[in-house]
Amino acid sequence: MKDLGNTQYFKVETEPETGVKVVLSTVYEALTEKGYNPINQIVGYIMSGDPTYITSHNNARSLIMKVERDELVEELLTNYIKHNGWN
């Protein structure tokens, strides 16, 4: 049984540069091209897991489904932190 009195560590393996960043960029562009608000649509997908938030235009839906949602959140948060100089 795990010792619940100590802090547990969660380590995420880093994706190659061409992984999550390329997926997010491609999905963002596809959503923009189709006239959607890409931020709202990506947030909807991350929160619900429902792939219909993402257009199938330019294969964006199947592309984003190849990436785990926690990896998307990690990439977005990492870039947000870097952009704001918190690290």
All heavy atoms as an XYZ file, in Angstrom:
699
protein
N       0.839     -1.185      0.000
C       0.000      0.000      0.000
C       0.879      1.241      0.000
O       1.889      1.299      0.686
C      -0.919     -0.024      1.220
C      -1.872      1.128      1.269
S      -3.058      0.884      2.596
C      -4.283      2.001      2.044
N       0.472      2.226     -0.753
C       1.249      3.467     -0.844
C       1.144      4.265      0.444
O       0.124      4.246      1.118
C       0.747      4.328     -2.000
C       1.065      3.765     -3.348
C       0.642      4.734     -4.423
C       1.004      4.188     -5.783
N       0.677      5.101     -6.850
N       2.227      4.979      0.761
C       2.236      5.869      1.913
C       1.561      7.169      1.496
O       2.127      7.978      0.768
C       3.674      6.121      2.366
C       3.746      7.047      3.558
O       2.691      7.367      4.156
O       4.863      7.469      3.911
N       0.331      7.387      1.930
C      -0.433      8.564      1.541
C      -0.057      9.804      2.342
O      -0.583     10.882      2.094
C      -1.928      8.287      1.656
C      -2.449      7.159      0.759
C      -3.932      6.947      0.982
C      -2.165      7.446     -0.697
N       0.883      9.666      3.269
C       1.324     10.801      4.048
C       2.395     11.628      3.353
O       2.707     12.729      3.775
N       2.951     11.100      2.273
C       4.000     11.802      1.537
C       3.483     12.296      0.196
O       2.564     11.725     -0.379
C       5.208     10.886      1.294
C       5.923     10.548      2.587
O       6.097     11.408      3.442
N       6.318      9.295      2.734
N       4.098     13.338     -0.289
C       3.747     13.881     -1.595
C       4.118     12.880     -2.682
O       5.217     12.342     -2.687
C       4.496     15.205     -1.850
O       4.142     16.132     -0.832
C       4.152     15.783     -3.218
N       3.196     12.627     -3.582
C       3.447     11.746     -4.712
C       3.932     12.599     -5.888
O       3.499     13.733     -6.056
C       2.174     11.000     -5.101
C       1.599     10.150     -3.987
C       2.548      9.056     -3.528
O       3.142      8.362     -4.336
N       2.690      8.916     -2.217
N       4.808     12.068     -6.696
C       5.346     12.799     -7.833
C       4.754     12.273     -9.122
O       4.565     11.079     -9.287
C       6.876     12.669     -7.890
C       7.547     13.367     -6.745
C       7.898     12.688     -5.595
C       7.816     14.721     -6.813
C       8.505     13.336     -4.537
C       8.429     15.383     -5.763
C       8.772     14.679     -4.634
O       9.368     15.320     -3.587
N       4.465     13.196    -10.010
C       3.926     12.874    -11.325
C       4.910     13.388    -12.352
O       5.195     14.576    -12.412
C       2.557     13.546    -11.518
C       1.917     13.261    -12.841
C       1.280     12.059    -13.054
C       1.954     14.193    -13.857
C       0.678     11.789    -14.264
C       1.361     13.936    -15.071
C       0.721     12.726    -15.272
N       5.483     12.493    -13.145
C       6.459     12.894    -14.149
C       5.919     12.521    -15.518
O       5.563     11.381    -15.765
C       7.798     12.205    -13.928
C       8.853     12.659    -14.913
C      10.207     12.108    -14.573
C      11.235     12.812    -15.405
N      11.862     12.163    -16.413
N       5.863     13.518    -16.383
C       5.391     13.300    -17.739
C       6.593     13.254    -18.661
O       7.454     14.125    -18.589
C       4.436     14.437    -18.173
C       3.976     14.252    -19.587
C       3.256     14.517    -17.227
N       6.651     12.229    -19.490
C       7.735     12.145    -20.463
C       7.540     13.233    -21.511
O       6.426     13.483    -21.951
C       7.738     10.764    -21.139
C       7.990      9.619    -20.177
C       9.356      9.688    -19.518
O      10.338     10.076    -20.196
O       9.451      9.372    -18.324
N       8.609     13.878    -21.906
C       8.512     14.950    -22.882
C       8.341     14.382    -24.287
O       8.939     13.372    -24.635
C       9.757     15.853    -22.840
O      10.904     15.046    -23.056
C       9.862     16.577    -21.519
N       7.523     15.054    -25.052
C       7.282     14.679    -26.435
C       8.340     15.321    -27.318
O       8.858     16.382    -27.001
C       5.901     15.194    -26.873
C       4.757     14.371    -26.357
C       4.682     12.998    -26.982
O       4.786     12.878    -28.223
O       4.533     12.037    -26.236
N       8.620     14.704    -28.439
C       9.531     15.364    -29.376
C       8.938     16.685    -29.852
O       7.727     16.879    -29.828
C       9.611     14.372    -30.552
C       9.027     13.099    -30.065
C       8.172     13.412    -28.884
N       9.786     17.581    -30.295
C       9.377     18.907    -30.750
C       8.263     18.835    -31.781
O       7.392     19.680    -31.832
C      10.594     19.628    -31.333
C      10.347     21.058    -31.752
C      10.253     22.016    -30.594
O      10.729     21.695    -29.497
O       9.690     23.105    -30.796
N       8.287     17.827    -32.634
C       7.308     17.732    -33.710
C       5.987     17.131    -33.253
O       5.059     17.038    -34.041
C       7.865     16.888    -34.876
O       8.210     15.593    -34.373
C       9.063     17.538    -35.509
N       5.859     16.746    -32.012
C       4.655     16.098    -31.529
C       3.498     17.026    -31.244
O       2.765     17.442    -32.148
N       3.324     17.368    -30.010
C       2.166     18.111    -29.538
C       2.099     19.507    -30.153
O       1.022     19.967    -30.531
C       2.166     18.180    -27.997
C       0.968     18.955    -27.498
C       2.173     16.779    -27.399
N       3.240     20.167    -30.290
C       3.240     21.526    -30.854
C       2.698     21.534    -32.273
O       1.907     22.405    -32.641
C       4.647     22.126    -30.830
C       5.101     22.525    -29.458
C       6.473     23.149    -29.513
C       6.919     23.484    -28.100
N       8.206     24.158    -28.068
N       3.116     20.584    -33.069
C       2.658     20.519    -34.456
C       1.168     20.201    -34.499
O       0.423     20.786    -35.290
C       3.475     19.480    -35.258
C       2.858     19.229    -36.621
C       4.909     19.941    -35.393
N       0.725     19.304    -33.645
C      -0.700     18.954    -33.599
C      -1.520     20.192    -33.249
O      -2.500     20.521    -33.930
C      -0.973     17.810    -32.596
C      -2.457     17.647    -32.350
C      -0.366     16.512    -33.096
N      -1.138     20.893    -32.186
C      -1.888     22.085    -31.781
C      -1.885     23.147    -32.874
O      -2.914     23.765    -33.148
C      -1.310     22.661    -30.486
C      -1.721     21.936    -29.212
C      -0.895     22.433    -28.024
C      -3.199     22.109    -28.939
N      -0.760     23.342    -33.512
C      -0.668     24.329    -34.579
C      -1.567     23.960    -35.759
O      -2.296     24.808    -36.286
C       0.794     24.442    -35.036
O       0.895     25.335    -36.114
N      -1.535     22.714    -36.152
C      -2.351     22.245    -37.272
C      -3.831     22.358    -36.957
O      -4.627     22.824    -37.783
C      -1.998     20.786    -37.613
O      -0.600     20.712    -37.920
C      -2.812     20.277    -38.790
N      -4.209     21.955    -35.752
C      -5.617     22.025    -35.338
C      -6.068     23.479    -35.265
O      -7.159     23.828    -35.729
C      -5.820     21.292    -33.992
C      -7.187     21.571    -33.413
C      -5.608     19.794    -34.177
N      -5.240     24.331    -34.699
C      -5.560     25.764    -34.598
C      -5.805     26.353    -35.986
O      -6.791     27.056    -36.212
C      -4.414     26.492    -33.889
C      -4.704     27.942    -33.600
C      -5.218     28.322    -32.367
C      -4.458     28.925    -34.546
C      -5.484     29.655    -32.091
C      -4.723     30.258    -34.276
C      -5.234     30.615    -33.046
O      -5.508     31.940    -32.777
N      -4.914     26.062    -36.911
C      -5.056     26.576    -38.278
C      -6.313     26.048    -38.956
O      -7.026     26.802    -39.627
C      -3.819     26.218    -39.099
C      -2.586     26.992    -38.699
C      -1.328     26.520    -39.423
O      -1.449     25.886    -40.497
O      -0.239     26.787    -38.910
N      -6.605     24.765    -38.782
C      -7.784     24.168    -39.409
C      -9.065     24.797    -38.855
O      -9.999     25.107    -39.617
C      -7.796     22.656    -39.189
N      -9.116     24.999    -37.551
C     -10.296     25.615    -36.937
C     -10.468     27.058    -37.417
O     -11.585     27.493    -37.713
C     -10.187     25.572    -35.408
C     -10.365     24.186    -34.779
C      -9.865     24.181    -33.338
C     -11.817     23.740    -34.842
N      -9.363     27.782    -37.506
C      -9.413     29.162    -37.984
C      -9.895     29.217    -39.431
O     -10.751     30.044    -39.774
C      -8.024     29.821    -37.860
O      -7.620     29.783    -36.482
C      -8.044     31.266    -38.322
N      -9.366     28.342    -40.270
C      -9.767     28.303    -41.679
C     -11.261     28.044    -41.844
O     -11.886     28.563    -42.770
C      -8.982     27.224    -42.427
C      -7.540     27.589    -42.686
C      -6.748     26.459    -43.320
O      -7.341     25.437    -43.735
O      -5.505     26.594    -43.391
N     -11.826     27.248    -40.948
C     -13.250     26.922    -41.029
C     -14.138     27.959    -40.341
O     -15.355     27.839    -40.330
C     -13.518     25.525    -40.444
C     -12.909     24.395    -41.249
C     -13.366     24.379    -42.699
C     -14.749     23.793    -42.833
N     -15.192     23.686    -44.221
N     -13.520     28.992    -39.738
C     -14.282     30.077    -39.137
C     -14.673     29.872    -37.682
O     -15.482     30.626    -37.139
N     -14.094     28.875    -37.039
C     -14.372     28.632    -35.621
C     -13.425     29.451    -34.745
O     -12.349     29.851    -35.186
C     -14.186     27.149    -35.276
C     -15.149     26.225    -35.971
C     -14.717     25.397    -37.009
C     -16.479     26.172    -35.599
C     -15.590     24.542    -37.647
C     -17.366     25.316    -36.229
C     -16.918     24.506    -37.257
O     -17.789     23.659    -37.885
N     -13.811     29.649    -33.490
C     -12.907     30.235    -32.507
C     -12.036     29.085    -32.005
O     -12.504     28.235    -31.246
C     -13.699     30.867    -31.364
C     -12.809     31.466    -30.301
O     -11.756     30.940    -29.971
N     -13.246     32.578    -29.740
N     -10.774     29.033    -32.417
C      -9.950     27.869    -32.083
C      -9.724     27.675    -30.588
O      -9.650     26.535    -30.123
C      -8.638     28.121    -32.819
C      -8.640     29.561    -33.148
C     -10.055     30.011    -33.220
N      -9.635     28.753    -29.846
C      -9.417     28.616    -28.402
C     -10.618     27.949    -27.747
O     -10.479     26.987    -26.989
C      -9.096     29.979    -27.758
C      -7.756     30.485    -28.296
C      -9.077     29.878    -26.237
C      -7.413     31.897    -27.923
N     -11.813     28.442    -28.055
C     -13.024     27.845    -27.478
C     -13.158     26.379    -27.859
O     -13.531     25.543    -27.029
C     -14.268     28.601    -27.937
C     -14.398     29.955    -27.307
O     -13.700     30.288    -26.354
N     -15.281     30.782    -27.853
N     -12.877     26.053    -29.108
C     -13.038     24.681    -29.578
C     -12.020     23.743    -28.939
O     -12.362     22.631    -28.526
C     -12.931     24.621    -31.098
C     -13.996     25.403    -31.836
C     -15.406     25.037    -31.437
O     -16.101     25.844    -30.837
N     -15.826     23.837    -31.740
N     -10.772     24.188    -28.835
C      -9.746     23.336    -28.220
C     -10.025     23.143    -26.740
O      -9.898     22.038    -26.203
C      -8.332     23.906    -28.480
C      -8.004     23.818    -29.981
C      -7.279     23.180    -27.653
C      -6.756     24.582    -30.405
N     -10.448     24.202    -26.053
C     -10.809     24.077    -24.634
C     -11.979     23.106    -24.482
O     -11.979     22.249    -23.588
C     -11.147     25.452    -24.010
C     -11.801     25.295    -22.647
C      -9.895     26.306    -23.901
N     -12.970     23.227    -25.340
C     -14.112     22.304    -25.290
C     -13.673     20.865    -25.444
O     -14.133     19.978    -24.724
N     -12.759     20.629    -26.362
C     -12.249     19.273    -26.561
C     -11.473     18.782    -25.339
O     -11.672     17.665    -24.869
C     -11.353     19.194    -27.806
C     -10.657     17.867    -27.911
C     -11.378     16.719    -28.223
C      -9.300     17.736    -27.652
C     -10.754     15.477    -28.285
C      -8.669     16.512    -27.715
C      -9.402     15.390    -28.029
O      -8.790     14.162    -28.080
N     -10.587     19.617    -24.823
C      -9.782     19.211    -23.662
C     -10.670     18.915    -22.455
O     -10.462     17.929    -21.749
C      -8.721     20.282    -23.322
C      -7.640     20.318    -24.413
C      -8.094     20.027    -21.952
C      -6.662     21.468    -24.287
N     -11.661     19.755    -22.219
C     -12.525     19.582    -21.044
C     -13.445     18.359    -21.166
O     -13.677     17.666    -20.186
C     -13.367     20.836    -20.818
C     -12.551     22.068    -20.485
S     -11.641     21.937    -18.945
C     -12.974     21.937    -17.777
N     -13.959     18.112    -22.360
C     -14.963     17.059    -22.512
C     -14.432     15.764    -23.114
O     -15.004     14.698    -22.879
C     -16.105     17.566    -23.409
O     -15.648     17.689    -24.747
N     -13.385     15.872    -23.918
C     -12.902     14.698    -24.637
C     -13.724     14.390    -25.877
O     -13.480     13.407    -26.562
N     -14.697     15.239    -26.169
C     -15.568     15.033    -27.328
C     -14.873     15.537    -28.594
O     -14.675     16.742    -28.751
C     -16.880     15.781    -27.113
C     -17.885     15.584    -28.225
O     -17.551     14.928    -29.241
O     -19.015     16.084    -28.083
N     -14.509     14.647    -29.502
C     -13.765     15.062    -30.693
C     -14.570     15.925    -31.667
O     -13.982     16.545    -32.554
C     -13.350     13.740    -31.345
C     -14.292     12.734    -30.808
C     -14.706     13.211    -29.445
N     -15.878     16.004    -31.497
C     -16.662     16.829    -32.421
C     -16.430     18.324    -32.216
O     -16.887     19.126    -33.019
C     -18.172     16.513    -32.326
O     -18.642     16.780    -31.011
C     -18.443     15.062    -32.695
N     -15.724     18.696    -31.173
C     -15.317     20.093    -31.011
C     -14.272     20.493    -32.052
O     -14.034     21.667    -32.301
C     -14.728     20.358    -29.619
C     -15.762     20.578    -28.546
C     -16.154     19.551    -27.702
C     -16.339     21.827    -28.368
C     -17.098     19.758    -26.716
C     -17.285     22.051    -27.382
C     -17.660     21.004    -26.568
O     -18.591     21.214    -25.589
N     -13.606     19.505    -32.625
C     -12.526     19.751    -33.579
C     -13.006     19.389    -34.981
O     -13.549     18.306    -35.206
C     -11.278     18.912    -33.215
C     -10.867     19.139    -31.759
C     -10.129     19.222    -34.166
C     -10.539     20.571    -31.382
N     -12.785     20.292    -35.919
C     -13.171     20.057    -37.305
C     -12.365     18.902    -37.905
O     -11.232     18.647    -37.498
C     -12.957     21.331    -38.155
O     -13.388     21.073    -39.480
C     -11.512     21.780    -38.172
N     -12.967     18.244    -38.877
C     -12.235     17.199    -39.593
C     -11.422     17.790    -40.749
O     -10.652     17.078    -41.391
C     -13.196     16.126    -40.100
O     -14.166     16.711    -40.945
N     -11.568     19.090    -40.977
C     -10.826     19.797    -42.023
C      -9.321     19.598    -41.828
O      -8.811     19.705    -40.710
C     -11.184     21.291    -41.975
C     -10.472     22.144    -42.952
N     -10.644     22.020    -44.310
C      -9.570     23.140    -42.773
C      -9.890     22.911    -44.926
N      -9.232     23.612    -44.010
N      -8.623     19.283    -42.898
C      -7.172     19.032    -42.861
C      -6.778     17.935    -41.872
O      -5.698     17.968    -41.297
C      -6.385     20.307    -42.565
C      -6.379     21.266    -43.722
O      -6.721     20.893    -44.847
N      -6.008     22.507    -43.472
N      -7.695     17.000    -41.641
C      -7.428     15.843    -40.774
C      -7.178     16.232    -39.307
O      -6.566     15.486    -38.552
C      -6.237     15.048    -41.324
C      -6.301     13.595    -40.976
O      -7.380     13.027    -40.828
N      -5.143     12.976    -40.843
N      -7.653     17.424    -38.915
C      -7.373     17.947    -37.572
C      -7.958     17.055    -36.475
O      -7.313     16.843    -35.445
C      -7.908     19.365    -37.433
N      -9.168     16.554    -36.678
C      -9.812     15.747    -35.630
C      -9.034     14.470    -35.353
O      -8.752     14.143    -34.199
C     -11.249     15.419    -36.022
C     -12.005     14.679    -34.932
C     -13.435     14.407    -35.311
N     -14.147     15.665    -35.483
C     -15.242     15.807    -36.212
N     -15.763     14.789    -36.843
N     -15.823     16.984    -36.308
N      -8.679     13.741    -36.388
C      -7.945     12.491    -36.150
C      -6.545     12.769    -35.617
O      -6.012     11.984    -34.826
C      -7.887     11.642    -37.419
O      -7.203     12.304    -38.437
N      -5.970     13.896    -36.006
C      -4.649     14.265    -35.524
C      -4.668     14.551    -34.022
O      -3.820     14.046    -33.273
C      -4.150     15.485    -36.291
C      -2.706     15.893    -36.125
C      -1.772     14.761    -36.560
C      -2.425     17.139    -36.938
N      -5.642     15.338    -33.568
C      -5.672     15.693    -32.143
C      -6.012     14.485    -31.266
O      -5.592     14.396    -30.120
C      -6.621     16.879    -31.857
C      -6.226     17.557    -30.534
C      -8.082     16.425    -31.834
C      -6.867     18.901    -30.309
N      -6.730     13.524    -31.829
C      -7.094     12.337    -31.053
C      -5.900     11.405    -30.825
O      -5.962     10.528    -29.976
C      -8.236     11.598    -31.738
C      -9.546     12.359    -31.643
S     -10.884     11.651    -32.635
C     -10.943      9.992    -32.002
N      -4.809     11.629    -31.554
C      -3.597     10.825    -31.361
C      -2.781     11.299    -30.159
O      -1.846     10.637    -29.746
C      -2.731     10.871    -32.619
C      -3.361     10.167    -33.795
C      -2.489     10.255    -35.015
C      -3.169      9.573    -36.197
N      -2.351      9.667    -37.411
N      -3.132     12.458    -29.622
C      -2.413     13.045    -28.484
C      -3.314     12.969    -27.251
O      -4.504     13.289    -27.325
C      -2.045     14.522    -28.779
C      -1.334     15.151    -27.600
C      -1.211     14.625    -30.036
N      -2.772     12.552    -26.136
C      -3.539     12.512    -24.893
C      -3.883     13.936    -24.461
O      -3.076     14.859    -24.628
C      -2.739     11.822    -23.780
C      -2.440     10.360    -24.044
C      -3.682      9.496    -24.040
O      -4.647      9.815    -23.312
O      -3.700      8.495    -24.785
N      -5.061     14.111    -23.899
C      -5.492     15.455    -23.485
C      -4.571     16.055    -22.431
O      -4.331     17.252    -22.430
C      -6.945     15.437    -23.009
C      -7.909     15.209    -24.159
C      -9.342     15.263    -23.730
N      -9.628     14.131    -22.850
C     -10.555     14.130    -21.899
N     -11.293     15.189    -21.690
N     -10.750     13.063    -21.170
N      -4.019     15.230    -21.530
C      -3.101     15.781    -20.527
C      -1.822     16.298    -21.176
O      -1.214     17.258    -20.700
C      -2.798     14.765    -19.419
C      -2.037     13.539    -19.902
O      -2.325     13.052    -21.011
O      -1.157     13.062    -19.158
N      -1.422     15.720    -22.302
C      -0.252     16.221    -23.020
C      -0.544     17.584    -23.642
O       0.333     18.453    -23.687
C       0.157     15.243    -24.120
C       0.695     13.926    -23.593
C       0.989     12.966    -24.716
O       0.046     12.440    -25.332
O       2.193     12.756    -24.976
N      -1.771     17.777    -24.117
C      -2.164     19.075    -24.658
C      -2.118     20.139    -23.569
O      -1.572     21.222    -23.767
C      -3.575     19.006    -25.260
C      -3.759     18.086    -26.455
C      -5.237     17.956    -26.799
C      -2.974     18.586    -27.653
N      -2.676     19.813    -22.410
C      -2.683     20.760    -21.291
C      -1.254     21.066    -20.858
O      -0.901     22.225    -20.625
C      -3.509     20.216    -20.095
C      -3.352     21.107    -18.872
C      -4.969     20.079    -20.480
N      -0.413     20.049    -20.776
C       0.978     20.268    -20.370
C       1.693     21.202    -21.348
O       2.401     22.123    -20.931
C       1.725     18.946    -20.292
C       3.168     19.129    -19.871
C       3.975     17.852    -19.887
O       3.473     16.806    -20.330
O       5.138     17.924    -19.469
N       1.504     20.987    -22.630
C       2.154     21.836    -23.636
C       1.678     23.278    -23.529
O       2.471     24.217    -23.563
C       1.869     21.288    -25.038
C       2.531     22.071    -26.141
C       4.041     21.995    -26.092
O       4.607     20.949    -25.697
O       4.678     23.004    -26.454
N       0.379     23.455    -23.386
C      -0.182     24.801    -23.280
C       0.300     25.507    -22.016
O       0.684     26.675    -22.052
C      -1.705     24.739    -23.320
C      -2.299     24.253    -24.645
C      -3.779     23.949    -24.492
C      -2.053     25.266    -25.743
N       0.293     24.796    -20.902
C       0.726     25.387    -19.639
C       2.223     25.697    -19.652
O       2.643     26.761    -19.185
C       0.378     24.459    -18.471
C       0.668     24.996    -17.082
C      -0.071     26.304    -16.832
C       0.276     23.966    -16.035
N       3.015     24.814    -20.210
C       4.461     25.037    -20.299
C       4.757     26.303    -21.092
O       5.564     27.145    -20.675
C       5.156     23.824    -20.959
O       4.939     22.681    -20.134
C       6.644     24.071    -21.131
N       4.084     26.454    -22.222
C       4.305     27.645    -23.038
C       3.777     28.903    -22.357
O       4.374     29.971    -22.482
C       3.694     27.469    -24.427
C       4.583     26.626    -25.298
O       5.691     27.020    -25.616
N       4.112     25.444    -25.649
N       2.690     28.800    -21.645
C       2.146     29.942    -20.910
C       3.145     30.397    -19.842
O       3.424     31.586    -19.699
C       0.807     29.571    -20.275
C       0.170     30.715    -19.535
C      -0.598     31.662    -20.208
C       0.330     30.857    -18.155
C      -1.182     32.720    -19.535
C      -0.244     31.906    -17.475
C      -1.003     32.839    -18.164
O      -1.571     33.888    -17.490
N       3.697     29.442    -19.120
C       4.654     29.760    -18.060
C       5.916     30.391    -18.645
O       6.412     31.397    -18.146
C       4.987     28.499    -17.235
C       3.768     28.125    -16.378
C       6.238     28.692    -16.374
C       3.872     26.766    -15.713
N       6.427     29.822    -19.742
C       7.608     30.393    -20.396
C       7.337     31.799    -20.897
O       8.170     32.695    -20.759
C       8.062     29.492    -21.549
C       8.732     28.238    -21.117
C       9.133     27.403    -22.331
C       9.721     26.080    -21.894
N      10.030     25.228    -23.045
N       6.177     32.003    -21.498
C       5.812     33.302    -22.056
C       5.714     34.377    -20.965
O       6.020     35.539    -21.204
C       4.484     33.198    -22.809
C       3.989     34.492    -23.367
N       4.561     35.081    -24.475
C       3.012     35.318    -22.957
C       3.935     36.221    -24.725
N       2.985     36.390    -23.819
N       5.291     33.970    -19.775
C       5.133     34.922    -18.674
C       6.352     35.013    -17.773
O       6.319     35.705    -16.762
C       3.879     34.568    -17.862
C       2.628     34.929    -18.605
O       2.341     36.099    -18.819
N       1.888     33.926    -19.054
N       7.407     34.303    -18.115
C       8.667     34.394    -17.375
C       8.600     33.857    -15.963
O       9.310     34.336    -15.088
N       7.790     32.847    -15.739
C       7.658     32.304    -14.388
C       8.720     31.273    -14.054
O       8.804     30.825    -12.930
C       6.298     31.646    -14.205
C       5.170     32.614    -14.257
C       5.233     33.972    -14.289
C       3.773     32.315    -14.284
N       3.991     34.520    -14.345
C       3.056     33.514    -14.338
C       3.061     31.118    -14.274
C       1.693     33.579    -14.380
C       1.699     31.175    -14.312
C       1.015     32.396    -14.352
N       9.498     30.861    -15.026
C      10.498     29.844    -14.720
C      11.886     30.353    -14.970
O      12.161     31.334    -15.532
C      10.274     28.556    -15.506
C      10.362     28.751    -17.002
O      10.393     29.853    -17.505
N      10.404     27.652    -17.696
